[in-house]
Amino acid sequence: MARRITRIETAIDKAFKDLEEYNIKTGTPKTMMYNCCQTCSWGNFEDDDKHILFYHIQDLDTLRDIRRENKKAEGWNEDTAEEYLYLAWRTDMNTLENVIFPVFKKYGIKVSYDGTPKTRLRVSIMDLVDQVEDKDNIEVYEGV
């Protein structure tokens, strides 16, 4: 049995490697030349790239802030916040639902989004109960 992935960046790296085999362009702060923010990160991709997924330095900084706060909370026996990243994306809904989401599930990645292309995907690690019970990894919510 494979070792359980506990860090969202590790799961995303593995999923992105698989997704590149489907001609989906991916990017992380480690792999993109322009990676400071969403606007700059789009500069790593061509206008005619049909399938894109990435996160940037500001997203990684938010994750690091959550981890710092969780570390403090653990010392005080308080609840910790879920660790997550936001992914910017461009693709069609068929590719999203039939390629990307199943690959994410393979690596225990839970996706939350509003069901439209207007918002980024919020991704986190599925909890162990969800993974064992093979629950759906997609949570569609109504945007604000």
N, CA, C and O atoms as a GROMACS GRO file, in nm:
protein
  576
    1MET      N    1   0.084  -0.119   0.000
    1MET     CA    2   0.000   0.000   0.000
    1MET      C    3   0.088   0.124   0.000
    1MET      O    4   0.189   0.129   0.070
    2ALA      N    5   0.051   0.223  -0.078
    2ALA     CA    6   0.128   0.346  -0.087
    2ALA      C    7   0.118   0.427   0.041
    2ALA      O    8   0.018   0.422   0.113
    3ARG      N    9   0.223   0.500   0.067
    3ARG     CA   10   0.225   0.587   0.184
    3ARG      C   11   0.127   0.702   0.165
    3ARG      O   12   0.120   0.761   0.057
    4ARG      N   13   0.052   0.734   0.269
    4ARG     CA   14  -0.050   0.840   0.263
    4ARG      C   15   0.016   0.976   0.247
    4ARG      O   16   0.110   1.009   0.320
    5ILE      N   17  -0.032   1.055   0.153
    5ILE     CA   18   0.017   1.190   0.131
    5ILE      C   19  -0.051   1.283   0.231
    5ILE      O   20  -0.174   1.282   0.244
    6THR      N   21   0.028   1.362   0.303
    6THR     CA   22  -0.028   1.450   0.407
    6THR      C   23  -0.008   1.597   0.377
    6THR      O   24  -0.064   1.681   0.447
    7ARG      N   25   0.067   1.631   0.276
    7ARG     CA   26   0.090   1.772   0.241
    7ARG      C   27   0.028   1.800   0.104
    7ARG      O   28   0.050   1.726   0.009
    8ILE      N   29  -0.049   1.906   0.097
    8ILE     CA   30  -0.120   1.938  -0.027
    8ILE      C   31  -0.024   1.965  -0.143
    8ILE      O   32  -0.054   1.930  -0.256
    9GLU      N   33   0.092   2.028  -0.116
    9GLU     CA   34   0.185   2.056  -0.225
    9GLU      C   35   0.238   1.926  -0.287
    9GLU      O   36   0.256   1.917  -0.408
   10THR      N   37   0.264   1.827  -0.203
   10THR     CA   38   0.312   1.697  -0.253
   10THR      C   39   0.206   1.632  -0.340
   10THR      O   40   0.236   1.580  -0.448
   11ALA      N   41   0.082   1.634  -0.294
   11ALA     CA   42  -0.028   1.575  -0.372
   11ALA      C   43  -0.045   1.648  -0.504
   11ALA      O   44  -0.065   1.585  -0.608
   12ILE      N   45  -0.038   1.780  -0.503
   12ILE     CA   46  -0.053   1.860  -0.625
   12ILE      C   47   0.062   1.830  -0.721
   12ILE      O   48   0.039   1.815  -0.841
   13ASP      N   49   0.185   1.823  -0.671
   13ASP     CA   50   0.299   1.791  -0.758
   13ASP      C   51   0.278   1.658  -0.830
   13ASP      O   52   0.302   1.648  -0.950
   14LYS      N   53   0.233   1.558  -0.757
   14LYS     CA   54   0.210   1.426  -0.816
   14LYS      C   55   0.095   1.430  -0.918
   14LYS      O   56   0.105   1.373  -1.027
   15ALA      N   57  -0.012   1.499  -0.882
   15ALA     CA   58  -0.126   1.511  -0.974
   15ALA      C   59  -0.087   1.588  -1.100
   15ALA      O   60  -0.124   1.550  -1.211
   16PHE      N   61  -0.012   1.697  -1.083
   16PHE     CA   62   0.031   1.776  -1.199
   16PHE      C   63   0.116   1.693  -1.294
   16PHE      O   64   0.104   1.706  -1.415
   17LYS      N   65   0.201   1.609  -1.239
   17LYS     CA   66   0.285   1.523  -1.325
   17LYS      C   67   0.196   1.432  -1.410
   17LYS      O   68   0.220   1.416  -1.529
   18ASP      N   69   0.093   1.374  -1.348
   18ASP     CA   70  -0.001   1.290  -1.423
   18ASP      C   71  -0.078   1.372  -1.526
   18ASP      O   72  -0.096   1.328  -1.640
   19LEU      N   73  -0.122   1.490  -1.488
   19LEU     CA   74  -0.204   1.572  -1.577
   19LEU      C   75  -0.128   1.621  -1.699
   19LEU      O   76  -0.187   1.641  -1.805
   20GLU      N   77   0.002   1.639  -1.686
   20GLU     CA   78   0.082   1.681  -1.801
   20GLU      C   79   0.078   1.576  -1.912
   20GLU      O   80   0.096   1.610  -2.029
   21GLU      N   81   0.055   1.450  -1.877
   21GLU     CA   82   0.041   1.344  -1.978
   21GLU      C   83  -0.087   1.362  -2.060
   21GLU      O   84  -0.099   1.305  -2.169
   22TYR      N   85  -0.181   1.440  -2.010
   22TYR     CA   86  -0.306   1.471  -2.082
   22TYR      C   87  -0.297   1.608  -2.152
   22TYR      O   88  -0.399   1.665  -2.191
   23ASN      N   89  -0.175   1.658  -2.166
   23ASN     CA   90  -0.151   1.790  -2.229
   23ASN      C   91  -0.214   1.904  -2.151
   23ASN      O   92  -0.257   2.004  -2.210
   24ILE      N   93  -0.219   1.889  -2.020
   24ILE     CA   94  -0.265   1.998  -1.934
   24ILE      C   95  -0.140   2.069  -1.884
   24ILE      O   96  -0.054   2.008  -1.820
   25LYS      N   97  -0.130   2.198  -1.911
   25LYS     CA   98  -0.015   2.278  -1.868
   25LYS      C   99  -0.033   2.310  -1.720
   25LYS      O  100  -0.140   2.355  -1.677
   26THR      N  101   0.071   2.286  -1.642
   26THR     CA  102   0.064   2.308  -1.498
   26THR      C  103   0.177   2.399  -1.453
   26THR      O  104   0.276   2.416  -1.524
   27GLY      N  105   0.160   2.456  -1.335
   27GLY     CA  106   0.266   2.541  -1.282
   27GLY      C  107   0.259   2.554  -1.132
   27GLY      O  108   0.151   2.561  -1.073
   28THR      N  109   0.375   2.557  -1.071
   28THR     CA  110   0.390   2.582  -0.928
   28THR      C  111   0.497   2.689  -0.913
   28THR      O  112   0.565   2.722  -1.010
   29PRO      N  113   0.512   2.746  -0.793
   29PRO     CA  114   0.619   2.844  -0.776
   29PRO      C  115   0.757   2.790  -0.814
   29PRO      O  116   0.845   2.866  -0.853
   30LYS      N  117   0.777   2.659  -0.802
   30LYS     CA  118   0.906   2.598  -0.837
   30LYS      C  119   0.926   2.586  -0.987
   30LYS      O  120   1.039   2.583  -1.034
   31THR      N  121   0.817   2.578  -1.064
   31THR     CA  122   0.830   2.547  -1.206
   31THR      C  123   0.801   2.666  -1.298
   31THR      O  124   0.828   2.657  -1.418
   32MET      N  125   0.748   2.775  -1.246
   32MET     CA  126   0.714   2.888  -1.331
   32MET      C  127   0.818   3.000  -1.318
   32MET      O  128   0.870   3.025  -1.210
   33MET      N  129   0.847   3.065  -1.430
   33MET     CA  130   0.940   3.177  -1.428
   33MET      C  131   0.876   3.298  -1.359
   33MET      O  132   0.939   3.363  -1.276
   34TYR      N  133   0.753   3.326  -1.394
   34TYR     CA  134   0.678   3.438  -1.334
   34TYR      C  135   0.580   3.376  -1.237
   34TYR      O  136   0.483   3.313  -1.280
   35ASN      N  137   0.601   3.393  -1.107
   35ASN     CA  138   0.521   3.317  -1.011
   35ASN      C  139   0.473   3.395  -0.889
   35ASN      O  140   0.424   3.335  -0.793
   36CYS      N  141   0.486   3.527  -0.892
   36CYS     CA  142   0.455   3.603  -0.770
   36CYS      C  143   0.306   3.611  -0.741
   36CYS      O  144   0.265   3.607  -0.625
   37CYS      N  145   0.225   3.623  -0.846
   37CYS     CA  146   0.081   3.641  -0.826
   37CYS      C  147   0.007   3.579  -0.944
   37CYS      O  148   0.068   3.530  -1.039
   38GLN      N  149  -0.123   3.581  -0.938
   38GLN     CA  150  -0.202   3.521  -1.044
   38GLN      C  151  -0.181   3.594  -1.177
   38GLN      O  152  -0.166   3.529  -1.281
   39THR      N  153  -0.180   3.725  -1.175
   39THR     CA  154  -0.164   3.801  -1.299
   39THR      C  155  -0.032   3.769  -1.367
   39THR      O  156  -0.030   3.741  -1.487
   40CYS      N  157   0.076   3.771  -1.292
   40CYS     CA  158   0.208   3.741  -1.350
   40CYS      C  159   0.217   3.595  -1.392
   40CYS      O  160   0.277   3.564  -1.495
   41SER      N  161   0.160   3.506  -1.315
   41SER     CA  162   0.169   3.363  -1.345
   41SER      C  163   0.105   3.327  -1.478
   41SER      O  164   0.152   3.237  -1.547
   42TRP      N  165  -0.002   3.397  -1.515
   42TRP     CA  166  -0.064   3.368  -1.646
   42TRP      C  167   0.035   3.391  -1.759
   42TRP      O  168   0.018   3.333  -1.866
   43GLY      N  169   0.138   3.474  -1.737
   43GLY     CA  170   0.240   3.501  -1.839
   43GLY      C  171   0.325   3.380  -1.872
   43GLY      O  172   0.399   3.384  -1.971
   44ASN      N  173   0.318   3.273  -1.795
   44ASN     CA  174   0.392   3.150  -1.823
   44ASN      C  175   0.325   3.064  -1.930
   44ASN      O  176   0.384   2.966  -1.976
   45PHE      N  177   0.205   3.100  -1.968
   45PHE     CA  178   0.127   3.017  -2.058
   45PHE      C  179   0.094   3.093  -2.185
   45PHE      O  180   0.085   3.216  -2.185
   46GLU      N  181   0.076   3.018  -2.293
   46GLU     CA  182   0.040   3.078  -2.422
   46GLU      C  183  -0.110   3.100  -2.429
   46GLU      O  184  -0.187   3.030  -2.364
   47ASP      N  185  -0.152   3.198  -2.506
   47ASP     CA  186  -0.295   3.226  -2.523
   47ASP      C  187  -0.371   3.106  -2.578
   47ASP      O  188  -0.489   3.088  -2.548
   48ASP      N  189  -0.304   3.024  -2.660
   48ASP     CA  190  -0.373   2.910  -2.720
   48ASP      C  191  -0.363   2.782  -2.636
   48ASP      O  192  -0.410   2.676  -2.680
   49ASP      N  193  -0.302   2.788  -2.516
   49ASP     CA  194  -0.304   2.673  -2.425
   49ASP      C  195  -0.447   2.654  -2.375
   49ASP      O  196  -0.503   2.743  -2.311
   50LYS      N  197  -0.506   2.539  -2.405
   50LYS     CA  198  -0.647   2.516  -2.373
   50LYS      C  199  -0.670   2.468  -2.230
   50LYS      O  200  -0.775   2.493  -2.172
   51HIS      N  201  -0.572   2.398  -2.173
   51HIS     CA  202  -0.589   2.336  -2.042
   51HIS      C  203  -0.475   2.379  -1.950
   51HIS      O  204  -0.359   2.343  -1.973
   52ILE      N  205  -0.507   2.457  -1.847
   52ILE     CA  206  -0.406   2.514  -1.757
   52ILE      C  207  -0.450   2.500  -1.613
   52ILE      O  208  -0.568   2.521  -1.581
   53LEU      N  209  -0.356   2.465  -1.526
   53LEU     CA  210  -0.376   2.462  -1.380
   53LEU      C  211  -0.248   2.512  -1.314
   53LEU      O  212  -0.140   2.466  -1.350
   54PHE      N  213  -0.259   2.605  -1.218
   54PHE     CA  214  -0.139   2.648  -1.148
   54PHE      C  215  -0.174   2.716  -1.015
   54PHE      O  216  -0.288   2.754  -0.990
   55TYR      N  217  -0.070   2.728  -0.930
   55TYR     CA  218  -0.077   2.814  -0.813
   55TYR      C  219   0.055   2.890  -0.805
   55TYR      O  220   0.153   2.851  -0.868
   56HIS      N  221   0.056   2.999  -0.728
   56HIS     CA  222   0.171   3.090  -0.728
   56HIS      C  223   0.221   3.117  -0.587
   56HIS      O  224   0.169   3.062  -0.489
   57ILE      N  225   0.322   3.201  -0.577
   57ILE     CA  226   0.387   3.230  -0.449
   57ILE      C  227   0.288   3.282  -0.345
   57ILE      O  228   0.293   3.239  -0.229
   58GLN      N  229   0.198   3.373  -0.381
   58GLN     CA  230   0.104   3.426  -0.283
   58GLN      C  231   0.015   3.315  -0.226
   58GLN      O  232  -0.017   3.317  -0.107
   59ASP      N  233  -0.025   3.219  -0.309
   59ASP     CA  234  -0.103   3.106  -0.260
   59ASP      C  235  -0.020   3.022  -0.163
   59ASP      O  236  -0.070   2.980  -0.058
   60LEU      N  237   0.106   2.999  -0.197
   60LEU     CA  238   0.194   2.921  -0.110
   60LEU      C  239   0.218   2.996   0.022
   60LEU      O  240   0.225   2.933   0.128
   61ASP      N  241   0.230   3.127   0.016
   61ASP     CA  242   0.248   3.206   0.138
   61ASP      C  243   0.126   3.194   0.230
   61ASP      O  244   0.140   3.185   0.352
   62THR      N  245   0.006   3.193   0.172
   62THR     CA  246  -0.116   3.175   0.252
   62THR      C  247  -0.114   3.040   0.321
   62THR      O  248  -0.148   3.030   0.439
   63LEU      N  249  -0.074   2.935   0.248
   63LEU     CA  250  -0.064   2.802   0.307
   63LEU      C  251   0.037   2.801   0.422
   63LEU      O  252   0.012   2.742   0.528
   64ARG      N  253   0.149   2.866   0.403
   64ARG     CA  254   0.251   2.872   0.509
   64ARG      C  255   0.199   2.947   0.632
   64ARG      O  256   0.229   2.909   0.745
   65ASP      N  257   0.120   3.053   0.610
   65ASP     CA  258   0.059   3.126   0.722
   65ASP      C  259  -0.036   3.034   0.800
   65ASP      O  260  -0.035   3.035   0.923
   66ILE      N  261  -0.117   2.957   0.729
   66ILE     CA  262  -0.208   2.863   0.794
   66ILE      C  263  -0.129   2.764   0.878
   66ILE      O  264  -0.166   2.735   0.992
   67ARG      N  265  -0.020   2.713   0.823
   67ARG     CA  266   0.063   2.617   0.897
   67ARG      C  267   0.123   2.678   1.023
   67ARG      O  268   0.127   2.615   1.129
   68ARG      N  269   0.169   2.802   1.012
   68ARG     CA  270   0.224   2.870   1.131
   68ARG      C  271   0.118   2.886   1.239
   68ARG      O  272   0.143   2.860   1.356
   69GLU      N  273  -0.001   2.928   1.199
   69GLU     CA  274  -0.110   2.945   1.295
   69GLU      C  275  -0.151   2.811   1.356
   69GLU      O  276  -0.179   2.802   1.476
   70ASN      N  277  -0.155   2.707   1.274
   70ASN     CA  278  -0.189   2.574   1.324
   70ASN      C  279  -0.086   2.524   1.426
   70ASN      O  280  -0.121   2.460   1.525
   71LYS      N  281   0.039   2.554   1.400
   71LYS     CA  282   0.144   2.511   1.493
   71LYS      C  283   0.125   2.580   1.629
   71LYS      O  284   0.143   2.517   1.733
   72LYS      N  285   0.089   2.707   1.626
   72LYS     CA  286   0.060   2.779   1.751
   72LYS      C  287  -0.062   2.720   1.820
   72LYS      O  288  -0.062   2.699   1.941
   73ALA      N  289  -0.166   2.692   1.742
   73ALA     CA  290  -0.292   2.640   1.798
   73ALA      C  291  -0.270   2.503   1.863
   73ALA      O  292  -0.328   2.475   1.968
   74GLU      N  293  -0.188   2.419   1.802
   74GLU     CA  294  -0.163   2.286   1.859
   74GLU      C  295  -0.103   2.298   1.998
   74GLU      O  296  -0.133   2.216   2.085
   75GLY      N  297  -0.019   2.397   2.018
   75GLY     CA  298   0.042   2.418   2.149
   75GLY      C  299  -0.060   2.460   2.254
   75GLY      O  300  -0.038   2.441   2.374
   76TRP      N  301  -0.169   2.518   2.210
   76TRP     CA  302  -0.273   2.565   2.302
   76TRP      C  303  -0.394   2.473   2.302
   76TRP      O  304  -0.496   2.504   2.364
   77ASN      N  305  -0.383   2.360   2.234
   77ASN     CA  306  -0.491   2.263   2.230
   77ASN      C  307  -0.617   2.320   2.164
   77ASN      O  308  -0.729   2.289   2.205
   78GLU      N  309  -0.597   2.402   2.063
   78GLU     CA  310  -0.708   2.463   1.991
   78GLU      C  311  -0.729   2.390   1.858
   78GLU      O  312  -0.642   2.315   1.813
   79ASP      N  313  -0.844   2.414   1.796
   79ASP     CA  314  -0.870   2.356   1.664
   79ASP      C  315  -0.774   2.417   1.563
   79ASP      O  316  -0.736   2.534   1.572
   80THR      N  317  -0.736   2.336   1.466
   80THR     CA  318  -0.650   2.385   1.360
   80THR      C  319  -0.731   2.402   1.232
   80THR      O  320  -0.832   2.334   1.211
   81ALA      N  321  -0.686   2.493   1.147
   81ALA     CA  322  -0.754   2.522   1.022
   81ALA      C  323  -0.710   2.423   0.914
   81ALA      O  324  -0.597   2.373   0.916
   82GLU      N  325  -0.799   2.396   0.819
   82GLU     CA  326  -0.765   2.310   0.707
   82GLU      C  327  -0.660   2.379   0.620
   82GLU      O  328  -0.671   2.498   0.590
   83GLU      N  329  -0.558   2.304   0.580
   83GLU     CA  330  -0.455   2.356   0.490
   83GLU      C  331  -0.505   2.343   0.347
   83GLU      O  332  -0.554   2.237   0.307
   84TYR      N  333  -0.493   2.450   0.271
   84TYR     CA  334  -0.546   2.449   0.134
   84TYR      C  335  -0.462   2.538   0.042
   84TYR      O  336  -0.383   2.621   0.088
   85LEU      N  337  -0.480   2.518  -0.086
   85LEU     CA  338  -0.426   2.604  -0.191
   85LEU      C  339  -0.540   2.638  -0.286
   85LEU      O  340  -0.637   2.563  -0.299
   86TYR      N  341  -0.527   2.751  -0.352
   86TYR     CA  342  -0.619   2.784  -0.462
   86TYR      C  343  -0.546   2.762  -0.593
   86TYR      O  344  -0.430   2.800  -0.608
   87LEU      N  345  -0.614   2.700  -0.688
   87LEU     CA  346  -0.559   2.677  -0.821
   87LEU      C  347  -0.633   2.762  -0.924
   87LEU      O  348  -0.755   2.757  -0.933
   88ALA      N  349  -0.557   2.839  -1.000
   88ALA     CA  350  -0.615   2.907  -1.116
   88ALA      C  351  -0.624   2.804  -1.227
   88ALA      O  352  -0.542   2.712  -1.235
   89TRP      N  353  -0.725   2.818  -1.312
   89TRP     CA  354  -0.744   2.717  -1.415
   89TRP      C  355  -0.813   2.771  -1.538
   89TRP      O  356  -0.888   2.870  -1.534
   90ARG      N  357  -0.785   2.702  -1.647
   90ARG     CA  358  -0.858   2.726  -1.772
   90ARG      C  359  -0.867   2.591  -1.842
   90ARG      O  360  -0.766   2.532  -1.879
   91THR      N  361  -0.987   2.545  -1.861
   91THR     CA  362  -1.014   2.421  -1.935
   91THR      C  363  -1.164   2.413  -1.958
   91THR      O  364  -1.239   2.498  -1.912
   92ASP      N  365  -1.206   2.310  -2.028
   92ASP     CA  366  -1.350   2.288  -2.046
   92ASP      C  367  -1.401   2.201  -1.931
   92ASP      O  368  -1.324   2.133  -1.863
   93MET      N  369  -1.530   2.204  -1.909
   93MET     CA  370  -1.589   2.130  -1.796
   93MET      C  371  -1.572   1.979  -1.812
   93MET      O  372  -1.557   1.909  -1.712
   94ASN      N  373  -1.572   1.928  -1.934
   94ASN     CA  374  -1.552   1.785  -1.955
   94ASN      C  375  -1.414   1.743  -1.905
   94ASN      O  376  -1.401   1.642  -1.835
   95THR      N  377  -1.311   1.817  -1.940
   95THR     CA  378  -1.174   1.786  -1.895
   95THR      C  379  -1.164   1.801  -1.743
   95THR      O  380  -1.101   1.719  -1.677
   96LEU      N  381  -1.226   1.904  -1.690
   96LEU     CA  382  -1.223   1.926  -1.546
   96LEU      C  383  -1.284   1.807  -1.472
   96LEU      O  384  -1.224   1.754  -1.379
   97GLU      N  385  -1.402   1.766  -1.514
   97GLU     CA  386  -1.475   1.661  -1.443
   97GLU      C  387  -1.426   1.520  -1.473
   97GLU      O  388  -1.432   1.432  -1.386
   98ASN      N  389  -1.379   1.495  -1.595
   98ASN     CA  390  -1.345   1.358  -1.635
   98ASN      C  391  -1.196   1.327  -1.639
   98ASN      O  392  -1.158   1.211  -1.652
   99VAL      N  393  -1.113   1.428  -1.628
   99VAL     CA  394  -0.969   1.406  -1.624
   99VAL      C  395  -0.910   1.460  -1.494
   99VAL      O  396  -0.850   1.385  -1.417
  100ILE      N  397  -0.926   1.589  -1.470
  100ILE     CA  398  -0.860   1.654  -1.356
  100ILE      C  399  -0.912   1.602  -1.223
  100ILE      O  400  -0.834   1.562  -1.137
  101PHE      N  401  -1.043   1.603  -1.204
  101PHE     CA  402  -1.098   1.558  -1.075
  101PHE      C  403  -1.063   1.414  -1.042
  101PHE      O  404  -1.028   1.385  -0.927
  102PRO      N  405  -1.072   1.320  -1.137
  102PRO     CA  406  -1.030   1.182  -1.105
  102PRO      C  407  -0.881   1.172  -1.069
  102PRO      O  408  -0.845   1.094  -0.980
  103VAL      N  409  -0.796   1.247  -1.136
  103VAL     CA  410  -0.653   1.245  -1.099
  103VAL      C  411  -0.636   1.302  -0.959
  103VAL      O  412  -0.559   1.248  -0.879
  104PHE      N  413  -0.706   1.408  -0.927
  104PHE     CA  414  -0.699   1.463  -0.792
  104PHE      C  415  -0.743   1.359  -0.689
  104PHE      O  416  -0.680   1.344  -0.584
  105LYS      N  417  -0.850   1.288  -0.719
  105LYS     CA  418  -0.898   1.187  -0.625
  105LYS      C  419  -0.794   1.078  -0.602
  105LYS      O  420  -0.777   1.030  -0.490
  106LYS      N  421  -0.724   1.040  -0.708
  106LYS     CA  422  -0.618   0.939  -0.699
  106LYS      C  423  -0.516   0.977  -0.591
  106LYS      O  424  -0.462   0.889  -0.524
  107TYR      N  425  -0.489   1.107  -0.576
  107TYR     CA  426  -0.390   1.153  -0.479
  107TYR      C  427  -0.453   1.210  -0.351
  107TYR      O  428  -0.386   1.277  -0.273
  108GLY      N  429  -0.582   1.183  -0.331
  108GLY     CA  430  -0.649   1.226  -0.208
  108GLY      C  431  -0.671   1.374  -0.198
  108GLY      O  432  -0.673   1.430  -0.088
  109ILE      N  433  -0.689   1.439  -0.312
  109ILE     CA  434  -0.711   1.584  -0.315
  109ILE      C  435  -0.860   1.614  -0.321
  109ILE      O  436  -0.931   1.566  -0.409
  110LYS      N  437  -0.906   1.691  -0.226
  110LYS     CA  438  -1.046   1.736  -0.222
  110LYS      C  439  -1.055   1.871  -0.292
  110LYS      O  440  -0.969   1.957  -0.274
  111VAL      N  441  -1.160   1.889  -0.371
  111VAL     CA  442  -1.180   2.013  -0.447
  111VAL      C  443  -1.308   2.079  -0.403
  111VAL      O  444  -1.413   2.014  -0.394
  112SER      N  445  -1.301   2.209  -0.375
  112SER     CA  446  -1.420   2.288  -0.347
  112SER      C  447  -1.423   2.403  -0.448
  112SER      O  448  -1.323   2.472  -0.468
  113TYR      N  449  -1.539   2.421  -0.510
  113TYR     CA  450  -1.557   2.534  -0.602
  113TYR      C  451  -1.705   2.555  -0.627
  113TYR      O  452  -1.788   2.474  -0.585
  114ASP      N  453  -1.737   2.663  -0.696
  114ASP     CA  454  -1.878   2.697  -0.714
  114ASP      C  455  -1.941   2.638  -0.840
  114ASP      O  456  -2.055   2.672  -0.874
  115GLY      N  457  -1.870   2.552  -0.909
  115GLY     CA  458  -1.926   2.487  -1.027
  115GLY      C  459  -1.918   2.569  -1.153
  115GLY      O  460  -1.973   2.530  -1.256
  116THR      N  461  -1.851   2.684  -1.147
  116THR     CA  462  -1.838   2.770  -1.265
  116THR      C  463  -1.690   2.800  -1.289
  116THR      O  464  -1.608   2.788  -1.198
  117PRO      N  465  -1.656   2.841  -1.412
  117PRO     CA  466  -1.517   2.875  -1.441
  117PRO      C  467  -1.473   3.012  -1.386
  117PRO      O  468  -1.360   3.053  -1.408
  118LYS      N  469  -1.562   3.081  -1.316
  118LYS     CA  470  -1.527   3.216  -1.270
  118LYS      C  471  -1.448   3.217  -1.139
  118LYS      O  472  -1.395   3.321  -1.101
  119THR      N  473  -1.438   3.105  -1.070
  119THR     CA  474  -1.365   3.102  -0.944
  119THR      C  475  -1.254   2.998  -0.949
  119THR      O  476  -1.259   2.901  -1.024
  120ARG      N  477  -1.153   3.021  -0.866
  120ARG     CA  478  -1.043   2.925  -0.859
  120ARG      C  479  -1.088   2.801  -0.780
  120ARG      O  480  -1.185   2.806  -0.705
  121LEU      N  481  -1.015   2.692  -0.800
  121LEU     CA  482  -1.041   2.568  -0.728
  121LEU      C  483  -0.970   2.574  -0.593
  121LEU      O  484  -0.850   2.603  -0.587
  122ARG      N  485  -1.041   2.545  -0.487
  122ARG     CA  486  -0.980   2.537  -0.353
  122ARG      C  487  -0.951   2.389  -0.330
  122ARG      O  488  -1.043   2.307  -0.328
  123VAL      N  489  -0.824   2.355  -0.312
  123VAL     CA  490  -0.786   2.215  -0.297
  123VAL      C  491  -0.720   2.191  -0.162
  123VAL      O  492  -0.644   2.274  -0.112
  124SER      N  493  -0.750   2.076  -0.104
  124SER     CA  494  -0.694   2.036   0.024
  124SER      C  495  -0.683   1.884   0.024
  124SER      O  496  -0.728   1.818  -0.070
  125ILE      N  497  -0.624   1.830   0.128
  125ILE     CA  498  -0.612   1.685   0.140
  125ILE      C  499  -0.741   1.630   0.197
  125ILE      O  500  -0.792   1.680   0.298
  126MET      N  501  -0.795   1.525   0.133
  126MET     CA  502  -0.914   1.458   0.187
  126MET      C  503  -0.878   1.399   0.322
  126MET      O  504  -0.766   1.349   0.340
  127ASP      N  505  -0.970   1.404   0.416
  127ASP     CA  506  -0.938   1.341   0.544
  127ASP      C  507  -0.938   1.189   0.527
  127ASP      O  508  -0.994   1.136   0.430
  128LEU      N  509  -0.875   1.121   0.620
  128LEU     CA  510  -0.855   0.978   0.608
  128LEU      C  511  -0.987   0.902   0.597
  128LEU      O  512  -0.995   0.803   0.524
  129VAL      N  513  -1.090   0.946   0.668
  129VAL     CA  514  -1.221   0.879   0.662
  129VAL      C  515  -1.276   0.886   0.520
  129VAL      O  516  -1.326   0.787   0.467
  130ASP      N  517  -1.268   1.004   0.458
  130ASP     CA  518  -1.316   1.019   0.320
  130ASP      C  519  -1.239   0.929   0.225
  130ASP      O  520  -1.297   0.870   0.134
  131GLN      N  521  -1.108   0.919   0.244
  131GLN     CA  522  -1.027   0.836   0.156
  131GLN      C  523  -1.063   0.688   0.172
  131GLN      O  524  -1.076   0.616   0.073
  132VAL      N  525  -1.079   0.644   0.295
  132VAL     CA  526  -1.110   0.503   0.321
  132VAL      C  527  -1.249   0.468   0.270
  132VAL      O  528  -1.269   0.360   0.214
  133GLU      N  529  -1.345   0.558   0.291
  133GLU     CA  530  -1.482   0.532   0.248
  133GLU      C  531  -1.505   0.564   0.100
  133GLU      O  532  -1.616   0.548   0.050
  134ASP      N  533  -1.398   0.609   0.029
  134ASP     CA  534  -1.403   0.638  -0.113
  134ASP      C  535  -1.513   0.739  -0.147
  134ASP      O  536  -1.585   0.723  -0.245
  135LYS      N  537  -1.524   0.841  -0.064
  135LYS     CA  538  -1.624   0.945  -0.090
  135LYS      C  539  -1.580   1.033  -0.206
  135LYS      O  540  -1.462   1.039  -0.241
  136ASP      N  541  -1.677   1.102  -0.263
  136ASP     CA  542  -1.651   1.195  -0.372
  136ASP      C  543  -1.557   1.303  -0.322
  136ASP      O  544  -1.567   1.347  -0.208
  137ASN      N  545  -1.466   1.346  -0.409
  137ASN     CA  546  -1.368   1.448  -0.369
  137ASN      C  547  -1.408   1.589  -0.413
  137ASN      O  548  -1.328   1.681  -0.403
  138ILE      N  549  -1.529   1.605  -0.461
  138ILE     CA  550  -1.572   1.735  -0.512
  138ILE      C  551  -1.683   1.792  -0.425
  138ILE      O  552  -1.781   1.725  -0.393
  139GLU      N  553  -1.665   1.918  -0.388
  139GLU     CA  554  -1.767   1.990  -0.312
  139GLU      C  555  -1.800   2.115  -0.389
  139GLU      O  556  -1.717   2.206  -0.402
  140VAL      N  557  -1.921   2.122  -0.442
  140VAL     CA  558  -1.966   2.239  -0.516
  140VAL      C  559  -2.050   2.325  -0.422
  140VAL      O  560  -2.146   2.277  -0.362
  141TYR      N  561  -2.012   2.451  -0.409
  141TYR     CA  562  -2.086   2.541  -0.322
  141TYR      C  563  -2.138   2.657  -0.403
  141TYR      O  564  -2.092   2.683  -0.514
  142GLU      N  565  -2.233   2.725  -0.348
  142GLU     CA  566  -2.287   2.844  -0.415
  142GLU      C  567  -2.202   2.963  -0.376
  142GLU      O  568  -2.190   2.995  -0.258
  143GLY      N  569  -2.144   3.029  -0.476
  143GLY     CA  570  -2.057   3.144  -0.451
  143GLY      C  571  -2.134   3.259  -0.387
  143GLY      O  572  -2.256   3.267  -0.395
  144VAL      N  573  -2.058   3.346  -0.325
  144VAL     CA  574  -2.116   3.461  -0.257
  144VAL      C  575  -2.145   3.570  -0.355
  144VAL      O  576  -2.195   3.676  -0.316
   0.00000   0.00000   0.00000
